[in-house]
Amino acid sequence: MSADIDFIDIFDPAAEYRPYARDIKEAVLSVLESGEYILGEQVALFEEELARYLGVRHVVGVASGTDALVIGLRACGVQPGDEVVTTPFSFIATASAILHAGAKPVFADISLRDYNIDPESVLKCLNERTKAIMPVHLYGHPAPMHELMRIADEKGLAVVEDAAQSLGAKIGERKVGSFGTVAAFSFYPTKTLGGFGDGGAVATNDREIAKKARMLRDHGRVDSKEHVLLGYNSRLDEIQAAALRVKIRHLDEMIERRRAVARSYGELLEGTDLVIPVEGEGVRHAYGLYTVRCSERERLAEFLQRRKVGCGIYYARPIFEHPLFRDRPYAADACPRTRLACREVLSLPMHSGLSPVQVGYIKKVLMDWRKERASV
Ligand SMILES: Cc1ncc(COP(=O)(O)O)c(C=O)c1O
């Protein structure tokens, strides 16, 4: 069976492009022909459409998810001297955005149930310098927003949602990115709404924060003559916006396809030695990634690779253990649940373009792993 199957990558952005290729080509071509390439009609329309999808008042398109975090933090008033409580179990951009805003990241531990920041641990990190909490909706599973918003409201803190991996995830009927003071999204090609290069967006219900984010993304200007903030050149391109406008119309069906793949993996892996992702009550997991935990991760990774199934490790070490943080060492026993996750997590192929044949093949390989483990 494996002889006639090509290697199955963990991501395949082209497979998520092909079903919509005709419309995307047409949309991109019409931008090329319009001559309007920066902050034109396509970005404005995409911002409206994404705001409607999320159920928020304002969306500001920017050049990447990282920029959306930096601009979001600054737009809600985070500044040098402030502390921002966040998770160490995320992509480096979460914490580097806090550094870019001039503030200090303070790391709370995660819950091993959904790998998101643990509200109890957040409470232990607060002090008079804390300005904001930055949860990450990791892998597509919402962070515990009701509990975090309760803490933030009580203490008068801003909440900056890092929703880069989770566009389309919900708690009840509310989409992630609609709970906090401000939220950041990424359109990196492998995300649930993947673009064709870099791109990102800031979302908020606050008119003043949206206004500030618009200024920050465009050199801090209020109009063509006046610059009032130290801003950036961080604009979402018209070409990206035009293509994203096509894909956002299909976002929910793409997420449903991801969810069907997750169900398929889950049925097979339930009750094995792999810890599978679980969906919290009333939650819609968007499955940006499908991540299991395995005490013999390196063996499993090798087993999969040898049988042409790609996998990835997100993340192999807590953010604070990167050399970037060598000047502020963390105690060896800090964030034990994050450390355990870093040792054991492994992500399987997950995207909406996986074919039934590919899913069937991956399941067969996982079944072989199961058999091999049972006979040990
Ligand atoms: C959790 C998280 N935050 C932020 C980012 C940064 O997004 P971008 O790559 O669009 O800058 C990513 C991207 O991988 C991410 O996964």
The ligand as an SDF file (V2000), in Angstrom:
LIG
                    3D

 16 16  0  0  0  0  0  0  0  0999 V2000
    0.4310   31.2270   18.1730 C   0  0  0  0  0  0  0  0  0  0  0  0
    1.0110   32.0860   17.0920 C   0  0  0  0  0  0  0  0  0  0  0  0
    1.1640   33.4080   17.3110 N   0  0  0  0  0  0  0  0  0  0  0  0
    1.6670   34.2190   16.3750 C   0  0  0  0  0  0  0  0  0  0  0  0
    2.0630   33.7510   15.1460 C   0  0  0  0  0  0  0  0  0  0  0  0
    2.6820   34.6850   14.1650 C   0  0  0  0  0  0  0  0  0  0  0  0
    1.9770   34.7680   12.9570 O   0  0  0  0  0  0  0  0  0  0  0  0
    2.7620   35.1600   11.6120 P   0  0  0  0  0  0  0  0  0  0  0  0
    3.5840   33.9990   11.1980 O   0  0  0  0  0  0  0  0  0  0  0  0
    1.6390   35.4590   10.6370 O   0  0  0  0  0  0  0  0  0  0  0  0
    3.5700   36.3650   11.8970 O   0  0  0  0  0  0  0  0  0  0  0  0
    1.9230   32.3900   14.8720 C   0  0  0  0  0  0  0  0  0  0  0  0
    2.3320   31.8530   13.5530 C   0  0  0  0  0  0  0  0  0  0  0  0
    2.7760   30.7760   13.3840 O   0  0  0  0  0  0  0  0  0  0  0  0
    1.3860   31.5320   15.8630 C   0  0  0  0  0  0  0  0  0  0  0  0
    1.2500   30.2190   15.6500 O   0  0  0  0  0  0  0  0  0  0  0  0
  1  2  1  0
  2  3  1  0
  2 15  2  0
  3  4  2  0
  4  5  1  0
  5  6  1  0
  5 12  2  0
  6  7  1  0
  7  8  1  0
  8  9  2  0
  8 10  1  0
  8 11  1  0
 12 13  1  0
 12 15  1  0
 13 14  2  0
 15 16  1  0
M  END
$$$$
